[in-house]
Amino acid sequence: MNNKASRLSILIPAYNEEETISQILEKVLELPLAGDLEKEIIVINDRSSDSTGILADEFALQHGDSRIIVHHQKVNSGKGAALHKGIELATGDLIIIQDADLELDPNDINLLLSEWLKGDHNVIYGSRFLEQKHENTNFMWHIMGNGFLTKLSNLFTRVRLTDMMTCYKLVPADMLKQLNLKEKRFGFEPEVTVKLAKLKTTSFKEVPISYSARKREEGKKINYKDGFRVMYCIVKYRFN
């Protein structure tokens, strides 16, 4: 496998993240990419009711010499819908997703990118379970919930993953753009995994990443209803 790229598009879906959006943008902007790749940052503001969109616009204006795109959704449609728009706007050879909170360390992006540049695999996931680098973790949801959903996904895709629900998914842009993704909320995660697994050219690899979970009162948005939707999507897209 000959993996070559010149630009990485970093998609940042954001909904009511005024407390962290500027910090995460600063961290991503300052990050030197492995392989000396060019960086494209795309913020998709999912019709936030706070100042998230204003802060993102101000950051892009202050750093006009960098490639930063801020798109404002007309209606609040969910993380998946925001990512659909981000994928559409992306001009990079590679795409990775970065949440707008501070649960994941942007420095870990280079762990995925370095693995991709080796050329042995073309889809790299960042796993929170390969090494136990957790802080403030909710055991019931994170360990048991994610573990169960990942095992269910593995059963239907025959891909051996430890963290299917991870935000950090590094995928060639041309692969993502051909998937015809539908899920507007957290069903995006199983849908993209199942559809990538169906492609004959996909070779998955996981690398360990760090994770500092935030609480619901701090803005955590996924809930048990999303978990049921994830299970439904695994089955739906495996046979559809």
C-alpha positions in Angstrom: 0.0 0.0 0.0 1.5 3.3 -1.1 0.2 6.0 1.3 1.0 9.5 0.2 -0.8 12.8 1.1 -0.1 16.5 1.0 -3.0 17.9 3.1 -4.9 16.8 6.2 -8.5 18.2 6.7 -9.4 18.3 10.4 -13.1 18.5 10.9 -14.4 20.0 14.1 -18.2 19.7 14.6 -19.3 22.1 17.4 -22.5 22.7 19.3 -22.6 25.0 22.3 -18.9 24.6 23.0 -18.0 28.2 23.9 -16.0 27.1 26.9 -13.5 25.1 24.8 -13.8 26.0 21.1 -11.0 28.6 21.2 -8.7 26.3 23.2 -9.2 23.4 20.8 -8.6 25.6 17.8 -5.4 27.0 19.2 -4.1 23.5 20.0 -5.0 22.2 16.5 -3.5 25.2 14.8 -0.2 25.0 16.7 0.2 21.2 16.0 3.0 20.5 13.5 1.8 17.5 11.5 3.8 14.3 10.9 5.1 14.1 7.3 5.1 17.9 7.1 1.5 17.8 5.8 -0.4 20.9 5.1 -3.3 21.5 7.5 -6.9 22.5 6.8 -9.2 23.2 9.7 -13.0 23.1 9.1 -15.3 24.1 12.0 -18.9 23.2 11.5 -21.1 25.2 13.9 -24.3 23.2 14.4 -26.5 26.2 15.0 -25.1 26.8 18.5 -27.3 28.9 20.9 -24.2 30.2 22.7 -21.2 32.1 21.3 -19.4 29.1 19.7 -20.0 30.4 16.2 -18.8 33.9 17.0 -15.7 32.7 18.7 -14.9 30.4 15.8 -15.3 33.2 13.3 -13.1 35.5 15.4 -10.4 32.8 15.6 -10.5 32.3 11.8 -10.3 36.1 11.2 -7.3 36.4 13.6 -5.4 33.7 11.8 -6.2 34.7 8.2 -2.8 33.3 7.0 -4.0 29.8 7.9 -6.5 27.6 6.1 -9.5 27.8 8.5 -13.0 27.4 7.3 -16.0 28.1 9.5 -19.4 26.8 8.3 -22.6 27.7 10.1 -25.5 25.1 9.8 -28.9 26.8 9.2 -30.5 24.4 11.7 -29.3 22.2 14.5 -29.1 18.8 12.9 -26.6 16.8 14.9 -23.0 15.7 14.9 -23.4 13.4 11.9 -25.0 16.0 9.8 -22.3 18.5 10.7 -19.7 15.9 9.6 -21.5 15.3 6.3 -21.0 19.0 5.6 -17.4 18.9 6.7 -16.6 16.0 4.4 -18.2 17.8 1.6 -16.1 20.9 2.2 -12.8 19.1 2.8 -10.1 19.5 0.2 -7.4 17.4 1.9 -6.2 14.0 0.8 -6.9 12.8 4.3 -9.7 13.6 6.8 -9.8 13.3 10.6 -12.4 14.3 13.1 -11.6 16.3 16.2 -14.3 17.0 18.8 -14.6 20.6 20.0 -14.3 19.6 23.7 -11.1 18.8 25.4 -11.7 15.0 25.9 -9.1 14.1 23.3 -5.5 15.5 23.0 -4.9 16.9 19.4 -1.2 15.8 19.8 -2.5 12.2 19.3 -3.5 13.1 15.8 0.1 12.5 14.9 0.0 9.0 16.3 -2.7 8.1 13.7 -1.0 10.1 10.9 2.4 8.5 11.6 0.8 5.0 11.4 -0.9 5.9 8.2 2.3 7.2 6.6 3.9 3.8 7.2 1.7 2.5 4.3 0.6 -0.7 5.8 -3.0 0.4 6.4 -5.3 3.1 5.0 -7.8 3.6 7.8 -6.5 4.4 11.2 -8.7 4.6 14.4 -7.5 6.0 17.7 -8.5 3.6 20.5 -9.1 4.6 24.1 -8.9 0.9 25.1 -5.6 -0.3 23.7 -3.9 1.4 26.7 -5.8 2.6 29.8 -5.1 6.3 29.5 -8.4 7.4 30.9 -9.3 10.3 33.2 -12.7 10.9 34.9 -14.1 7.9 33.0 -17.7 6.9 33.5 -17.3 3.1 33.8 -20.8 2.1 32.9 -21.0 4.0 29.6 -17.4 4.2 28.5 -16.2 0.8 29.5 -19.3 -1.4 29.3 -21.4 0.6 26.8 -18.6 1.3 24.3 -17.2 -2.2 24.8 -20.5 -3.8 24.0 -21.2 -1.6 20.9 -17.7 -2.3 19.6 -18.1 -6.1 20.0 -21.5 -5.9 18.2 -19.9 -4.0 15.4 -17.1 -6.5 15.2 -19.6 -9.3 14.9 -21.3 -7.8 11.9 -18.3 -6.3 10.2 -15.8 -9.0 10.9 -13.3 -6.2 11.7 -11.5 -6.6 15.1 -11.6 -3.2 16.8 -11.4 -2.2 20.4 -13.1 1.2 20.0 -15.6 1.6 17.2 -17.1 4.7 18.8 -13.9 6.7 18.8 -13.9 10.2 17.5 -10.4 9.9 16.0 -10.9 8.2 12.6 -8.3 9.0 10.0 -9.6 8.1 6.5 -8.6 9.0 2.9 -11.0 11.7 1.7 -11.9 9.8 -1.5 -13.1 6.9 0.6 -15.3 9.0 2.9 -16.8 11.0 0.0 -18.0 7.8 -1.7 -19.9 6.4 1.3 -23.2 8.3 1.0 -23.5 8.7 4.7 -27.0 9.2 6.2 -26.9 9.3 10.0 -27.3 12.8 11.5 -26.3 12.1 15.1 -24.0 9.6 16.8 -25.2 6.8 14.4 -22.4 8.3 12.2 -19.8 6.2 14.1 -21.3 2.7 13.3 -22.4 3.7 9.9 -19.0 4.9 8.7 -17.3 1.9 10.2 -19.7 -0.6 8.6 -19.6 1.1 5.2 -15.8 1.3 5.3 -15.6 -2.4 6.2 -17.7 -3.2 3.1 -15.1 -1.6 0.8 -12.6 -4.2 -0.5 -9.7 -1.7 -0.3 -10.1 -0.9 3.4 -7.4 -2.0 5.9 -8.0 -1.0 9.5 -5.4 -0.3 12.2 -5.8 1.0 15.7 -3.4 3.1 17.8 -3.7 4.0 21.5 -4.9 7.5 22.4 -5.5 9.3 25.7 -8.9 10.3 26.9 -10.2 12.6 29.6 -14.0 12.2 29.8 -16.2 15.1 30.7 -19.5 14.9 32.6 -23.0 15.6 31.4 -23.1 18.9 33.3 -19.9 19.9 31.4 -21.6 19.4 28.1 -21.5 15.6 27.4 -24.2 15.0 24.8 -24.4 11.3 24.0 -27.0 9.4 26.0 -28.6 5.9 26.2 -31.0 6.6 23.4 -28.0 7.2 21.1 -26.7 3.8 22.2 -29.9 2.1 21.0 -29.6 4.0 17.7 -26.0 2.8 17.4 -27.1 -0.9 17.7 -29.8 -0.3 15.1 -27.4 1.3 12.7 -24.8 -1.6 13.0 -27.5 -4.0 11.8 -29.1 -1.7 9.3 -26.0 -0.7 7.4 -24.5 -4.2 7.5 -27.5 -5.6 5.5 -28.6 -2.4 3.6 
